[in-house]
């Protein structure tokens, strides 16, 4: 009988059975002065302010470049983008550089690299955000005015224009050309950049997901109208006084305490998320679980790019929304 070694297939799974994703990031990162969950300088360009993060998510290391939304993924995506090669070529390069011998069977494992790159213990990370505010620019005021919000409205809702932002005491990279606003909740900040890639619109953010806008506005009312964002809340409150808002469309916003508060302070709870497929699906799931009702912007507006109340108010005015709410017997 002829015996031999079974040939392995070159794949991400095979590579990670021999070395770790930490080994790969450590080997290919140009600077070795980086730590997991701490912002560092991007390897994709020269920059004065750090904007690159390798973070731990479900025990996997993922990277994100906050100045370029296309640069994000796992360790294999990182090598692929760093060298501008295909995914298969990135696997081959890692196999060759680490001497894994998966392709050619000539194993020459770089033990030194792996021993040196033992993944460190990761302390629990608490995101700390500091912001330096400034006066609103005319461009910023024009943006909010298009949603029928004045400077007085912004200040009443703790919205600020930002000069600088620090994440874990390191300057966070913000482009001067980007509109950027800070939502302040006590000692927590949610940074909002309306025109950047959707993945980074609300980054950084250390506001607890169960935080609600306008919670006290729904005390002892018939109908509590629950919005999915601060902007929608601000628009709808000008039409219907018993409004509040959660942080996003996720079920995590609805803690037992929040649900009990809404139930105790209103006869009916009406949830309003986006009118797209994801928003409707989330609305149906949450309303079913908590016995809420829901009312979204009509789907016919999707073709115009209108998914929420703020968009509708911007294009058609507040009166159009008021008439619709009367039609639905909310007012």
Backbone bond lengths (Angstrom), bond angles and torsions (degrees), N, CA, C in turn:
res aa  C-N    CA-C-N  psi(-1)  N-CA   C-N-CA  omega(-1)  CA-C   N-CA-C  phi
1 X - - - 1.456 - - 1.526 108.66 -
2 X 1.322 114.40 133.82 1.462 119.84 179.11 1.520 108.07 -88.96
3 X 1.311 115.03 124.56 1.454 119.78 178.64 1.521 110.18 -109.38
4 X 1.318 115.06 148.49 1.459 120.02 178.12 1.507 110.61 -159.19
5 X 1.285 115.41 176.48 1.458 120.97 178.67 1.520 109.09 -89.61
6 X 1.306 115.20 130.00 1.456 119.47 179.52 1.523 109.85 -65.82
7 X 1.327 116.23 128.72 1.455 121.04 -177.72 1.522 110.13 -72.90
8 X 1.316 115.37 132.45 1.456 120.08 -179.96 1.522 110.60 -89.34
9 X 1.287 115.04 152.04 1.454 120.76 177.03 1.525 109.20 -91.03
10 X 1.325 115.99 135.62 1.456 120.14 178.92 1.528 109.29 -75.20
11 X 1.295 115.87 113.40 1.462 121.15 179.37 1.518 108.90 -152.85
12 X 1.315 115.53 166.61 1.462 119.67 177.54 1.524 110.77 -60.99
13 X 1.315 116.25 -40.22 1.469 120.64 -179.10 1.532 110.79 -62.82
14 X 1.329 116.65 -42.96 1.462 120.25 179.70 1.522 111.11 -64.06
15 X 1.330 116.13 -43.10 1.465 119.95 179.62 1.520 110.50 -61.94
16 X 1.327 116.91 -44.72 1.464 120.41 -177.12 1.521 113.15 -73.59
17 X 1.334 116.96 -7.94 1.462 119.23 172.57 1.535 110.52 -81.62
18 X 1.344 116.33 -11.81 1.468 121.29 -176.57 1.528 112.43 -112.81
19 X 1.312 116.42 -36.33 1.462 121.74 177.45 1.526 107.69 -135.44
20 X 1.311 116.48 170.22 1.466 119.74 -177.43 1.522 111.55 -103.55
21 X 1.318 115.57 165.83 1.461 119.44 175.53 1.527 110.73 -65.41
22 X 1.328 116.08 -28.67 1.478 119.69 175.97 1.533 110.34 -64.83
23 X 1.342 117.17 -41.63 1.464 120.63 176.43 1.526 110.98 -55.80
24 X 1.329 115.06 -43.63 1.471 120.06 -175.81 1.523 110.86 -67.79
25 X 1.331 116.39 -46.77 1.472 118.87 178.24 1.530 110.42 -61.76
26 X 1.305 117.52 -43.50 1.466 120.88 -177.53 1.533 110.91 -64.44
27 X 1.327 117.66 -38.05 1.460 120.99 -177.78 1.533 111.14 -69.98
28 X 1.335 116.98 -40.99 1.467 119.73 -171.72 1.532 114.30 -96.45
29 X 1.319 118.57 -15.39 1.468 118.90 175.55 1.529 109.05 -66.75
30 X 1.319 119.06 124.55 1.473 121.28 -178.01 1.526 112.29 -57.25
31 X 1.314 116.78 -41.47 1.462 120.62 176.30 1.522 109.07 -101.22
32 X 1.311 115.97 136.70 1.467 119.99 179.35 1.532 111.37 -92.68
33 X 1.331 116.67 0.57 1.469 120.23 -177.06 1.533 110.73 -90.32
34 X 1.318 115.37 55.04 1.457 119.70 176.81 1.525 109.08 -126.74
35 X 1.303 114.89 156.53 1.452 120.62 178.78 1.525 109.31 -134.35
36 X 1.305 115.09 151.05 1.461 120.20 178.13 1.523 109.67 -61.62
37 X 1.330 115.56 135.39 1.479 123.67 177.59 1.519 113.94 70.78
38 X 1.337 117.59 15.64 1.458 120.49 175.00 1.525 109.43 -123.27
39 X 1.324 116.06 132.53 1.461 120.79 -179.13 1.519 110.08 -65.61
40 X 1.342 115.61 136.26 1.457 121.26 -179.96 1.527 108.86 -136.61
41 X 1.344 116.53 -175.53 1.463 120.44 -178.69 1.527 110.72 -79.96
42 X 1.307 115.56 140.55 1.464 120.77 -178.23 1.528 110.90 -70.22
43 X 1.334 117.59 135.48 1.465 120.47 175.71 1.529 112.60 -79.00
44 X 1.341 116.29 -3.81 1.464 119.62 -175.63 1.522 113.10 -91.99
45 X 1.335 117.96 -5.15 1.468 120.14 -179.84 1.523 108.57 -168.48
46 X 1.317 115.78 166.99 1.462 121.45 171.69 1.526 107.99 -84.58
47 X 1.322 117.56 133.37 1.457 120.16 -178.60 1.524 110.04 -148.76
48 X 1.321 115.07 153.89 1.459 120.61 179.84 1.521 112.18 -89.02
49 X 1.321 116.65 -27.93 1.463 121.00 -178.69 1.526 109.53 -118.52
50 X 1.325 118.24 131.11 1.469 120.64 -178.32 1.528 112.13 -63.54
51 X 1.332 116.24 138.65 1.470 120.39 -177.41 1.524 112.03 -143.52
52 X 1.326 117.26 17.06 1.466 121.88 -172.46 1.523 108.98 -121.84
53 X 1.335 116.23 136.11 1.464 120.30 -176.00 1.526 110.79 -135.91
54 X 1.316 115.98 131.45 1.465 122.34 169.12 1.524 105.41 -108.85
55 X 1.315 116.10 113.20 1.457 118.45 -174.05 1.521 111.91 -122.55
56 X 1.289 114.26 161.03 1.456 122.25 -177.55 1.518 109.24 -97.22
57 X 1.322 117.10 118.95 1.456 121.46 178.72 1.521 108.54 -132.62
58 X 1.328 115.92 117.01 1.468 121.98 -178.34 1.531 110.41 53.33
59 X 1.340 115.37 38.57 1.467 123.61 177.34 1.524 113.26 70.80
60 X 1.325 117.64 8.78 1.467 122.06 173.12 1.526 108.07 -107.98
61 X 1.339 115.90 145.43 1.456 119.78 177.04 1.522 109.74 -92.51
62 X 1.318 115.84 128.01 1.456 122.32 178.20 1.526 108.51 -127.57
63 X 1.322 116.50 148.22 1.461 119.37 179.05 1.525 109.42 -114.67
64 X 1.332 114.31 154.70 1.463 120.73 176.33 1.517 108.60 -147.47
65 X 1.328 115.32 135.60 1.454 122.01 176.65 1.526 106.59 -107.09
66 X 1.341 117.40 109.93 1.451 120.68 -173.24 1.522 113.01 -71.31
67 X 1.306 117.91 -13.87 1.467 120.34 178.80 1.524 112.21 -97.32
68 X 1.315 117.37 -5.77 1.461 121.64 179.90 1.533 108.21 -146.83
69 X 1.318 115.79 99.35 1.458 120.97 -175.24 1.507 114.90 -61.21
70 X 1.337 118.17 -18.04 1.468 120.49 -179.83 1.532 111.87 -78.64
71 X 1.319 116.37 -15.34 1.472 120.88 -177.24 1.536 109.42 -97.30
72 X 1.319 115.85 93.04 1.455 120.81 178.79 1.526 108.62 -163.75
73 X 1.316 117.11 153.56 1.463 119.99 178.70 1.519 111.57 147.41
74 X 1.341 116.24 -157.28 1.464 121.28 -178.60 1.529 110.77 -96.75
75 X 1.315 116.72 -170.00 1.468 120.32 -175.50 1.528 112.25 -64.95
76 X 1.321 117.62 -32.13 1.468 120.78 -179.59 1.534 110.53 -74.09
77 X 1.339 116.21 -38.53 1.465 119.56 173.56 1.520 110.18 -61.92
78 X 1.323 116.50 -37.23 1.461 121.04 -179.52 1.529 110.99 -60.90
79 X 1.323 117.11 -48.81 1.465 120.67 179.89 1.526 110.17 -64.14
80 X 1.319 116.20 -41.80 1.474 120.48 179.61 1.525 110.70 -58.87
81 X 1.324 117.49 -46.53 1.466 120.79 -177.75 1.520 112.40 -73.86
82 X 1.339 115.89 -35.47 1.461 119.75 -178.07 1.523 111.25 -63.56
83 X 1.332 116.51 -38.28 1.470 120.82 -178.12 1.523 113.19 -103.06
84 X 1.339 115.62 0.94 1.463 120.91 179.89 1.533 111.65 54.30
85 X 1.330 115.31 52.08 1.465 122.03 -179.10 1.526 109.15 -126.22
86 X 1.320 116.50 173.39 1.456 120.50 179.34 1.531 110.67 -74.93
87 X 1.318 116.35 166.53 1.464 120.73 179.55 1.530 110.28 -62.13
88 X 1.342 117.05 -44.06 1.467 120.71 178.80 1.519 111.33 -61.67
89 X 1.336 115.64 -39.90 1.469 119.34 179.15 1.524 110.94 -65.60
90 X 1.339 116.64 -33.92 1.464 120.17 177.55 1.525 110.52 -65.69
91 X 1.316 117.77 -39.57 1.464 121.34 177.38 1.532 110.56 -63.35
92 X 1.313 115.31 -42.52 1.466 119.94 -179.62 1.530 110.86 -65.37
93 X 1.329 116.26 -40.20 1.465 120.32 -179.69 1.528 110.60 -63.44
94 X 1.326 116.68 -44.32 1.468 120.86 179.33 1.528 110.28 -63.11
95 X 1.326 116.73 -43.56 1.466 121.67 178.07 1.526 110.67 -57.43
96 X 1.327 116.23 -43.82 1.468 121.85 -178.04 1.531 110.95 -71.05
97 X 1.349 117.19 -48.67 1.458 120.09 -175.00 1.524 112.64 -65.88
98 X 1.317 117.19 -32.43 1.467 120.20 -179.63 1.531 112.23 -92.64
99 X 1.339 116.89 -3.61 1.456 120.08 179.73 1.521 112.97 62.61
100 X 1.319 116.97 39.58 1.464 120.53 -176.86 1.528 112.39 -76.55
101 X 1.335 116.93 -24.50 1.458 120.75 176.42 1.519 114.55 68.99
102 X 1.316 117.56 23.43 1.470 120.09 -178.56 1.526 110.54 -70.11
103 X 1.324 116.43 -41.54 1.472 119.74 -177.75 1.522 112.47 -79.79
104 X 1.337 117.62 -48.53 1.472 119.88 -172.77 1.521 113.78 -103.67
105 X 1.319 117.19 -1.74 1.460 120.28 178.28 1.511 114.77 75.17
106 X 1.336 117.13 -0.08 1.466 120.93 -179.01 1.530 109.34 -95.81
107 X 1.302 114.48 84.70 1.453 120.54 -176.11 1.523 110.62 -74.98
108 X 1.317 115.49 125.68 1.462 121.16 178.51 1.529 107.53 -142.25
109 X 1.332 114.39 58.91 1.453 121.69 -169.87 1.524 111.59 -55.82
110 X 1.315 115.12 129.27 1.450 121.10 178.64 1.535 108.40 -80.24
111 X 1.326 115.66 82.45 1.461 121.35 -174.60 1.527 110.97 -61.12
112 X 1.309 116.18 -36.23 1.464 120.16 -177.89 1.524 110.80 -58.06
113 X 1.323 115.11 -45.26 1.465 119.39 -178.74 1.518 109.96 -61.06
114 X 1.314 117.00 -48.10 1.457 120.28 -174.73 1.519 111.68 -67.10
115 X 1.322 117.99 -40.31 1.459 120.19 178.55 1.524 110.62 -65.42
116 X 1.311 116.64 -41.32 1.452 120.16 -178.41 1.528 111.35 -69.46
117 X 1.325 116.02 -29.48 1.452 120.18 -173.26 1.520 113.51 -99.53
118 X 1.315 116.66 27.52 1.453 118.90 176.39 1.522 109.06 -58.00
119 X 1.314 115.50 127.59 1.460 120.43 -175.15 1.526 110.40 -63.04
120 X 1.334 116.87 126.59 1.471 119.23 -176.79 1.519 111.78 -74.05
121 X 1.318 114.00 158.60 1.459 118.76 172.66 1.527 107.89 -65.24
122 X 1.317 115.77 137.19 1.462 119.83 -176.82 1.514 110.77 -105.30
123 X 1.327 117.23 113.51 1.460 119.02 176.40 1.524 110.16 -68.09
124 X 1.310 116.19 155.37 1.448 119.98 177.43 1.521 108.76 -62.24
125 X 1.320 116.57 129.94 1.458 121.47 -175.14 1.526 110.24 -101.78
126 X 1.294 115.87 127.47 1.450 121.19 174.28 1.522 107.38 -106.74
127 X 1.325 117.33 120.64 1.451 120.87 -178.74 1.518 109.47 -72.69
128 X 1.320 115.38 125.87 1.458 122.01 -178.92 1.517 107.17 -118.25
129 X 1.329 116.33 120.49 1.465 121.58 -176.96 1.522 109.18 -120.27
130 X 1.330 114.55 131.18 1.462 121.64 173.71 1.519 108.01 -124.05
131 X 1.325 115.88 146.48 1.461 119.89 -177.85 1.519 110.66 -134.27
132 X 1.331 115.18 140.44 1.461 121.90 171.47 1.521 106.57 -105.61
133 X 1.320 116.74 116.62 1.460 120.50 -175.87 1.526 110.98 -90.15
134 X 1.311 115.35 168.39 1.460 121.64 178.38 1.530 108.56 -147.67
135 X 1.306 117.98 176.25 1.457 121.79 175.12 1.529 109.39 -70.00
136 X 1.311 116.51 146.85 1.458 119.99 177.43 1.527 109.86 -64.72
137 X 1.327 115.33 137.81 1.462 119.79 173.37 1.528 108.68 -82.34
138 X 1.304 116.95 164.82 1.461 120.13 178.89 1.530 110.70 -64.33
139 X 1.328 116.39 -35.67 1.465 120.16 178.29 1.531 110.68 -62.85
140 X 1.316 116.03 -39.93 1.464 120.15 179.17 1.523 111.26 -67.73
141 X 1.328 116.83 -42.06 1.458 120.44 178.52 1.522 110.97 -65.92
142 X 1.328 116.82 -38.11 1.471 120.45 177.70 1.528 110.68 -63.27
143 X 1.338 115.87 -38.60 1.471 119.72 178.17 1.518 110.34 -58.70
144 X 1.324 117.11 -50.13 1.467 120.36 -178.15 1.525 112.25 -72.56
145 X 1.327 117.12 -32.82 1.466 119.33 177.14 1.522 111.37 -61.73
146 X 1.333 116.75 -31.77 1.472 119.57 178.76 1.527 111.58 -65.19
147 X 1.348 115.71 -18.76 1.466 120.57 175.22 1.536 110.87 -104.31
148 X 1.346 115.93 18.67 1.467 122.79 175.35 1.529 112.23 66.51
149 X 1.335 115.74 35.40 1.459 121.43 179.39 1.527 109.48 -119.83
150 X 1.321 115.96 128.94 1.461 121.77 179.93 1.527 110.34 -92.56
151 X 1.317 115.43 172.66 1.469 118.98 176.01 1.521 110.34 -61.87
152 X 1.328 116.99 -36.04 1.462 120.76 177.26 1.535 110.90 -62.86
153 X 1.334 116.42 -39.05 1.470 120.57 176.84 1.525 110.56 -62.06
154 X 1.330 116.56 -42.25 1.469 120.48 -179.41 1.522 110.95 -61.81
155 X 1.310 116.40 -45.24 1.458 119.86 -178.84 1.528 110.80 -67.44
156 X 1.330 117.15 -36.63 1.461 120.58 179.13 1.524 111.79 -65.25
157 X 1.336 115.92 -25.46 1.458 120.67 -178.89 1.526 112.78 -105.24
158 X 1.339 116.08 16.11 1.473 122.08 175.28 1.528 112.50 57.54
159 X 1.338 115.10 47.09 1.463 121.78 175.30 1.533 107.66 -108.85
160 X 1.332 115.63 132.46 1.456 120.62 -174.76 1.529 111.39 -129.12
161 X 1.315 114.56 151.61 1.464 120.87 168.61 1.524 107.51 -82.93
162 X 1.329 116.20 143.60 1.461 120.26 -172.69 1.519 112.62 -113.66
163 X 1.325 114.61 132.79 1.462 120.11 171.56 1.525 110.43 -91.97
164 X 1.346 115.96 -47.17 1.467 121.06 179.87 1.522 109.15 -142.69
165 X 1.335 114.89 153.77 1.464 121.59 174.81 1.522 108.06 -132.70
166 X 1.327 116.61 136.76 1.459 122.31 177.13 1.522 108.74 -117.19
167 X 1.318 116.09 128.35 1.455 122.62 177.00 1.524 107.93 -110.28
168 X 1.336 116.50 119.13 1.465 121.44 -175.49 1.527 111.46 49.14
169 X 1.339 114.44 43.02 1.473 125.13 175.69 1.531 113.80 69.75
170 X 1.324 117.19 12.07 1.456 120.57 174.09 1.521 108.90 -112.73
171 X 1.327 116.07 138.91 1.459 120.70 -178.82 1.518 110.09 -60.24
172 X 1.322 115.81 125.55 1.461 121.77 -179.85 1.522 109.15 -90.22
173 X 1.323 116.33 134.90 1.459 120.92 -174.79 1.536 111.38 -72.20
174 X 1.329 115.74 120.51 1.460 122.56 175.74 1.524 108.18 -128.95
175 X 1.307 116.31 133.14 1.461 119.90 177.80 1.525 110.00 -80.81
176 X 1.311 116.68 135.82 1.458 120.74 178.68 1.524 112.03 -62.29
177 X 1.330 116.17 -25.25 1.460 120.00 -178.03 1.526 112.79 -81.43
178 X 1.334 117.51 -11.55 1.469 121.19 -179.06 1.526 110.79 -89.33
179 X 1.323 116.14 134.88 1.451 118.84 167.26 1.519 107.95 -67.47
180 X 1.324 117.43 135.37 1.459 119.70 179.42 1.526 109.15 -147.24
181 X 1.319 114.70 133.21 1.446 121.79 -176.93 1.522 109.45 -129.45
182 X 1.315 115.91 152.24 1.453 121.23 176.63 1.512 110.46 -114.27
183 X 1.338 116.73 125.65 1.459 121.86 172.61 1.523 106.84 -96.48
184 X 1.316 117.22 118.10 1.454 121.17 -177.36 1.524 110.53 -100.81
185 X 1.343 115.19 125.28 1.461 122.13 175.56 1.526 107.51 -123.60
186 X 1.319 117.10 96.47 1.462 119.38 -176.94 1.514 110.49 63.00
187 X 1.336 117.42 -113.17 1.469 122.01 177.41 1.527 112.21 -103.76
188 X 1.312 117.48 10.29 1.474 121.71 -176.89 1.525 110.54 -110.83
189 X 1.341 114.12 149.20 1.461 120.45 -178.93 1.530 110.60 -123.05
190 X 1.310 114.81 141.49 1.461 121.98 168.77 1.525 106.31 -121.93
191 X 1.320 116.66 114.77 1.464 121.38 -177.64 1.527 108.96 -88.87
192 X 1.320 115.89 130.74 1.465 121.35 -176.63 1.523 109.75 -121.32
193 X 1.337 115.01 118.50 1.471 121.54 175.78 1.522 107.57 -120.76
194 X 1.337 118.61 96.51 1.470 121.89 -168.09 1.515 115.98 -63.35
195 X 1.336 118.63 -22.50 1.460 119.08 -172.72 1.524 114.78 -112.87
196 X 1.316 117.83 12.61 1.463 119.57 174.94 1.520 109.30 -92.41
197 X 1.340 116.22 174.80 1.453 120.98 177.88 1.531 110.19 -51.79
198 X 1.326 116.06 140.21 1.466 121.44 -174.48 1.528 112.61 -53.95
199 X 1.335 117.23 -33.32 1.466 120.62 -178.09 1.525 111.67 -63.63
200 X 1.348 116.94 -24.31 1.457 120.22 -172.86 1.526 113.41 -117.96
201 X 1.335 117.44 10.05 1.459 120.29 -178.65 1.520 112.43 -58.71
202 X 1.331 116.07 -36.32 1.467 120.69 -174.70 1.529 110.64 -116.61
203 X 1.330 116.51 41.50 1.469 121.87 -179.80 1.525 108.30 -121.55
204 X 1.354 116.28 133.37 1.469 128.70 -2.35 1.525 111.40 -81.88
205 X 1.325 115.57 168.54 1.459 121.14 -174.23 1.525 108.34 -159.02
206 X 1.320 117.40 120.85 1.464 120.01 176.18 1.529 111.75 -124.01
207 X 1.338 115.66 24.41 1.457 120.96 178.03 1.525 109.04 -79.04
208 X 1.316 119.11 127.40 1.472 120.31 177.32 1.520 111.24 -55.17
209 X 1.327 116.34 137.42 1.460 121.02 -173.09 1.527 111.69 -64.75
210 X 1.320 118.37 -20.33 1.460 120.84 -179.19 1.527 113.00 -87.75
211 X 1.337 118.06 1.78 1.458 122.23 178.18 1.521 110.37 -67.89
212 X 1.314 116.84 135.98 1.464 121.31 179.98 1.521 111.06 -119.76
213 X 1.329 116.14 139.84 1.460 121.60 169.29 1.525 108.37 -84.07
214 X 1.341 116.48 139.40 1.460 120.36 173.51 1.512 115.47 66.90
215 X 1.300 117.24 26.81 1.465 119.76 -177.39 1.527 111.48 -58.14
216 X 1.327 116.23 -40.72 1.459 119.70 -178.66 1.525 113.19 -74.11
217 X 1.341 115.94 -11.48 1.468 119.37 178.87 1.526 112.34 -73.65
218 X 1.317 116.84 -14.45 1.473 118.89 -176.90 1.532 111.87 -108.54
219 X 1.324 117.02 28.43 1.458 120.34 176.96 1.527 110.37 -76.61
220 X 1.323 116.15 128.71 1.466 122.52 172.24 1.531 113.11 51.31
221 X 1.322 116.05 55.97 1.464 120.94 -179.78 1.527 110.15 -123.13
222 X 1.324 115.36 166.93 1.463 119.31 178.36 1.520 110.99 -77.61
223 X 1.341 116.40 -48.75 1.462 121.14 -178.43 1.522 109.55 -124.06
224 X 1.317 116.73 125.10 1.466 121.75 172.78 1.522 107.62 -98.03
225 X 1.331 115.84 120.09 1.467 120.89 -177.96 1.521 108.47 -99.42
226 X 1.338 117.03 114.23 1.465 122.73 -170.86 1.529 109.80 -104.43
227 X 1.323 116.86 113.81 1.458 122.41 179.06 1.522 111.15 -95.38
228 X 1.346 116.41 168.04 1.471 120.51 -177.41 1.521 112.91 -103.32
229 X 1.338 117.95 4.63 1.464 118.97 179.88 1.516 110.33 -157.41
230 X 1.309 115.87 159.15 1.457 121.62 177.80 1.527 111.10 -62.17
231 X 1.328 116.79 -40.93 1.463 119.87 -177.79 1.525 111.03 -63.26
232 X 1.334 117.53 -45.35 1.462 120.76 176.98 1.526 110.79 -61.22
233 X 1.315 115.62 -41.81 1.462 120.50 178.38 1.528 110.93 -58.43
234 X 1.325 117.14 -44.98 1.455 121.09 -178.29 1.526 111.78 -65.04
235 X 1.336 115.96 -38.60 1.467 120.25 177.75 1.526 110.57 -67.40
236 X 1.326 116.65 -50.49 1.459 120.59 -173.74 1.525 112.52 -69.73
237 X 1.311 117.39 -28.98 1.466 120.16 -179.90 1.520 111.45 -65.03
238 X 1.323 117.79 -25.84 1.459 120.75 177.29 1.526 111.55 -71.55
239 X 1.335 115.86 -16.82 1.459 120.75 -178.93 1.528 111.49 -106.61
240 X 1.323 115.57 -42.02 1.460 121.18 -177.24 1.534 108.22 -130.91
241 X 1.323 118.20 120.10 1.476 120.12 -169.81 1.527 115.92 -72.10
242 X 1.331 117.56 -21.26 1.464 119.26 -173.18 1.535 110.67 -97.04
243 X 1.318 114.48 64.34 1.469 122.06 -176.28 1.523 110.49 -114.41
244 X 1.317 114.24 152.86 1.459 121.47 170.06 1.521 107.23 -146.58
245 X 1.316 116.93 179.14 1.469 120.21 178.80 1.515 109.77 -151.32
246 X 1.328 115.13 145.99 1.461 121.86 173.54 1.527 108.49 -100.74
247 X 1.322 117.33 177.54 1.461 121.33 -173.28 1.527 113.60 -79.72
248 X 1.314 117.36 -28.33 1.464 120.55 179.77 1.531 109.07 -163.97
249 X 1.310 116.98 -170.39 1.461 120.76 -176.72 1.528 112.92 -91.13
250 X 1.316 117.81 11.76 1.453 120.87 -178.12 1.520 112.62 -85.31
251 X 1.305 115.09 153.12 1.465 120.54 -179.70 1.519 111.89 -69.00
252 X 1.344 117.47 -19.73 1.449 121.52 179.71 1.522 113.43 -62.01
253 X 1.335 117.41 -20.98 1.469 120.72 178.49 1.523 111.68 -68.14
254 X 1.333 115.70 -24.08 1.456 120.40 -172.27 1.527 110.46 -97.93
255 X 1.316 113.84 74.27 1.461 120.01 176.55 1.525 108.84 -67.64
256 X 1.324 117.73 159.95 1.477 119.40 176.34 1.526 112.13 -54.49
257 X 1.348 116.36 -36.60 1.462 119.82 179.82 1.525 111.30 -66.02
258 X 1.342 117.01 -42.13 1.463 120.44 179.75 1.525 111.60 -66.46
259 X 1.322 116.08 -43.44 1.464 119.92 -179.90 1.531 110.11 -63.32
260 X 1.317 116.89 -43.96 1.470 120.84 179.41 1.521 110.47 -61.90
261 X 1.337 116.26 -42.27 1.464 119.84 179.85 1.530 110.46 -60.63
262 X 1.323 116.98 -46.22 1.465 120.91 -179.19 1.524 111.20 -63.28
263 X 1.316 116.11 -42.48 1.461 120.91 -179.54 1.529 111.44 -66.15
264 X 1.335 115.44 -40.39 1.461 120.06 -177.87 1.522 112.79 -70.67
265 X 1.336 116.58 -25.09 1.461 120.21 -172.94 1.518 114.95 -109.18
266 X 1.322 118.24 5.78 1.463 120.68 178.44 1.524 110.07 -152.06
267 X 1.321 115.12 152.27 1.461 119.78 177.93 1.532 111.08 -80.34
268 X 1.333 115.92 -35.77 1.464 122.38 -177.83 1.512 108.57 -132.62
269 X 1.319 116.87 139.15 1.466 121.83 177.76 1.531 108.11 -115.86
270 X 1.323 116.34 119.71 1.463 121.81 -178.51 1.527 108.90 -111.08
271 X 1.310 116.08 118.40 1.465 122.45 -177.55 1.524 109.97 -94.86
272 X 1.310 117.46 139.78 1.462 120.47 -179.92 1.516 111.01 -136.05
273 X 1.348 115.82 106.68 1.452 122.65 175.46 1.520 109.18 -109.35
274 X 1.330 117.50 -173.28 1.463 121.00 177.01 1.530 110.21 -63.28
275 X 1.333 115.23 157.49 1.465 119.96 -178.47 1.529 112.86 -92.45
276 X 1.356 117.69 9.26 1.452 119.58 177.20 1.532 109.80 -82.13
277 X 1.314 116.23 179.70 1.464 120.40 -174.35 1.522 112.28 -58.63
278 X 1.339 116.42 -45.30 1.463 120.18 -178.83 1.520 111.13 -65.53
279 X 1.338 116.43 -42.17 1.458 120.04 -179.32 1.517 112.92 -63.56
280 X 1.317 115.75 -42.53 1.471 120.19 179.35 1.523 110.51 -65.89
281 X 1.322 115.72 -42.36 1.466 120.03 179.57 1.528 110.78 -61.29
282 X 1.330 116.79 -45.05 1.459 120.74 178.74 1.525 111.27 -65.19
283 X 1.334 116.31 -40.25 1.465 120.53 178.12 1.522 110.78 -58.72
284 X 1.316 115.69 -47.86 1.461 120.37 -177.57 1.525 111.69 -64.07
285 X 1.334 115.99 -40.51 1.462 119.92 -178.96 1.519 111.78 -65.70
286 X 1.336 116.69 -45.81 1.461 120.82 -176.03 1.534 110.97 -72.55
287 X 1.336 117.39 -41.81 1.464 119.32 -179.79 1.528 111.45 -64.57
288 X 1.317 116.15 -35.29 1.464 119.98 177.95 1.525 110.84 -66.50
289 X 1.332 116.35 -41.94 1.458 120.09 -176.93 1.527 112.23 -68.82
290 X 1.350 117.24 -37.74 1.464 119.98 -173.49 1.524 113.44 -109.90
291 X 1.326 116.73 6.69 1.463 121.62 179.81 1.528 111.32 60.10
292 X 1.337 115.88 41.98 1.457 121.84 171.70 1.529 108.33 -90.65
293 X 1.323 115.40 172.12 1.462 122.06 164.85 1.523 107.29 -109.19
294 X 1.347 117.00 168.30 1.467 116.66 175.65 1.516 111.36 -142.22
295 X 1.319 114.67 149.93 1.460 122.41 179.54 1.519 108.18 -144.53
296 X 1.320 116.39 110.52 1.461 121.77 179.84 1.523 110.66 -106.36
297 X 1.308 117.16 168.39 1.464 121.72 171.60 1.536 108.02 -59.52
298 X 1.344 118.35 137.34 1.476 119.96 -178.49 1.530 112.66 -53.00
299 X 1.324 115.10 140.79 1.469 120.51 -177.19 1.517 113.26 -63.10
300 X 1.327 116.94 -22.37 1.475 118.91 -177.19 1.521 112.42 -61.85
301 X 1.361 116.38 -18.77 1.458 119.83 -178.89 1.528 112.84 -84.13
302 X 1.326 116.69 -8.67 1.469 119.24 -178.92 1.521 111.73 -56.79
303 X 1.328 117.00 -38.51 1.467 120.86 -178.05 1.521 112.15 -64.02
304 X 1.335 117.22 -18.30 1.463 122.14 177.49 1.528 111.57 -97.51
305 X 1.325 116.37 4.78 1.455 120.01 -179.46 1.515 113.27 78.56
306 X 1.322 117.93 16.23 1.462 122.62 -179.94 1.520 108.48 -98.27
307 X 1.333 116.21 113.22 1.463 120.10 -177.45 1.524 113.24 -115.00
308 X 1.341 117.40 -16.60 1.471 119.20 -175.72 1.516 110.50 -142.17
309 X 1.340 116.07 178.65 1.460 122.33 -174.99 1.526 111.73 -66.79
310 X 1.307 116.95 -36.25 1.465 119.49 -179.92 1.527 110.81 -64.24
311 X 1.345 116.18 -42.87 1.469 119.63 177.54 1.524 111.34 -62.44
312 X 1.323 116.05 -41.47 1.465 120.92 -179.40 1.533 110.23 -64.04
313 X 1.333 116.12 -45.36 1.463 120.11 179.08 1.523 111.06 -61.40
314 X 1.318 116.36 -39.20 1.465 120.63 -178.71 1.525 111.32 -62.63
315 X 1.328 116.92 -41.52 1.468 119.62 -174.84 1.523 113.25 -87.84
316 X 1.321 117.19 -38.39 1.463 119.57 -172.50 1.527 114.83 -117.34
317 X 1.321 117.66 -3.70 1.454 120.17 176.75 1.513 113.57 90.06
318 X 1.325 114.55 163.57 1.460 121.11 -176.65 1.522 111.97 -69.43
319 X 1.332 117.01 -32.43 1.469 120.05 -177.45 1.521 111.59 -61.03
320 X 1.351 116.79 -35.58 1.469 120.16 -179.19 1.528 110.30 -63.75
321 X 1.333 116.55 -39.43 1.471 120.23 178.95 1.527 109.87 -69.47
322 X 1.311 116.18 -41.77 1.467 119.81 -179.60 1.523 111.11 -59.78
323 X 1.321 116.99 -42.71 1.469 120.35 178.18 1.525 111.38 -63.12
324 X 1.312 116.22 -38.62 1.468 120.60 179.82 1.530 110.81 -66.69
325 X 1.319 117.32 -40.67 1.460 120.70 179.22 1.523 111.42 -66.89
326 X 1.344 116.49 -34.21 1.459 120.03 175.16 1.528 110.69 -66.64
327 X 1.315 114.63 -39.88 1.475 120.25 178.76 1.527 110.51 -62.26
328 X 1.339 116.08 -36.63 1.458 120.96 -179.95 1.537 111.98 -88.42
329 X 1.344 115.46 5.84 1.468 122.41 176.18 1.524 113.67 61.52
330 X 1.346 114.15 31.10 1.454 118.83 172.67 1.525 109.92 -83.46
331 X 1.345 116.16 -32.69 1.468 120.77 178.43 1.524 109.46 -101.73
